[in-house]
Amino acid sequence: MIIKKGNQVKVITGKDKGKTGEVIEINRKLNMIKVKEINLVKKHKKPTKENKGGIISKESFIHYSNVKNLEIKKEPIKK
């Protein structure tokens, strides 16, 4: 399956089943992708001089086999 950054995908398994989103990052070695607003996890950040600390939500990787590419172009078979 060919998935590229910026493609629209639909989650077919897991806790976010049925949701759609845009691919924002791909890890080809591990066959994992990050999808915008899908698989959100809580991350605890320590306060620094520049940033205020606290709990933030961010996307985590999911396996590419758990998504379906919605931008597949099906061409008719020529006989």
C-alpha positions as CSV (number, residue, x, y, z in Angstrom):
1,M,0.0,0.0,0.0
2,I,1.4,3.4,-1.0
3,I,0.8,6.1,1.7
4,K,2.3,9.5,1.3
5,K,2.5,12.5,3.5
6,G,-0.6,14.6,3.1
7,N,-2.9,11.7,2.0
8,Q,-6.3,11.3,3.6
9,V,-6.6,8.0,5.5
10,K,-9.4,6.2,7.5
11,V,-8.6,4.2,10.6
12,I,-10.1,0.6,10.2
13,T,-9.0,-0.9,13.6
14,G,-8.3,0.3,17.1
15,K,-9.7,2.8,19.5
16,D,-10.1,5.5,16.8
17,K,-11.9,3.2,14.3
18,G,-13.9,5.1,11.7
19,K,-12.1,8.4,12.1
20,T,-10.3,10.1,9.1
21,G,-7.3,12.3,9.0
22,E,-4.3,13.5,7.2
23,V,-0.9,11.8,7.3
24,I,1.6,14.2,8.9
25,E,4.7,11.9,9.4
26,I,5.9,8.5,8.1
27,N,8.5,6.1,9.5
28,R,9.3,3.7,6.7
29,K,11.7,1.5,8.7
30,L,9.0,0.6,11.3
31,N,6.0,0.9,8.8
32,M,4.3,3.4,11.1
33,I,2.5,6.7,10.4
34,K,1.2,9.7,12.3
35,V,-2.2,10.9,11.5
36,K,-3.5,14.3,12.5
37,E,-5.9,14.2,15.5
38,I,-5.7,10.3,15.7
39,N,-4.1,8.2,18.4
40,L,-3.7,11.1,20.8
41,V,-1.5,10.4,23.9
42,K,-0.8,12.5,27.0
43,K,2.7,13.8,27.4
44,H,4.0,15.3,30.7
45,K,6.3,18.3,30.1
46,K,8.6,19.8,32.7
47,P,8.5,23.6,32.9
48,T,11.5,25.5,31.5
49,K,12.3,29.2,31.1
50,E,10.7,29.3,27.7
51,N,7.8,26.9,28.1
52,K,5.1,26.4,30.7
53,G,5.0,22.8,31.9
54,G,1.9,20.6,32.1
55,I,0.2,17.8,30.3
56,I,-0.1,18.1,26.5
57,S,-1.8,15.8,24.0
58,K,0.1,14.8,20.9
59,E,-0.3,12.3,18.1
60,S,1.5,8.9,18.3
61,F,2.5,6.5,15.6
62,I,0.1,3.7,14.4
63,H,0.9,0.8,12.0
64,Y,0.1,1.5,8.4
65,S,-1.9,-1.8,8.1
66,N,-4.5,-0.2,10.5
67,V,-5.5,2.5,8.0
68,K,-7.1,2.6,4.6
69,N,-5.9,5.1,2.0
70,L,-8.8,7.2,0.7
71,E,-7.0,8.7,-2.2
72,I,-6.5,5.6,-4.3
73,K,-7.2,6.3,-7.9
74,K,-8.9,3.2,-9.5
75,E,-8.3,3.2,-13.3
76,P,-10.6,1.2,-15.5
77,I,-9.2,-2.0,-17.0
78,K,-8.5,-1.7,-20.7
79,K,-9.3,-4.6,-22.9
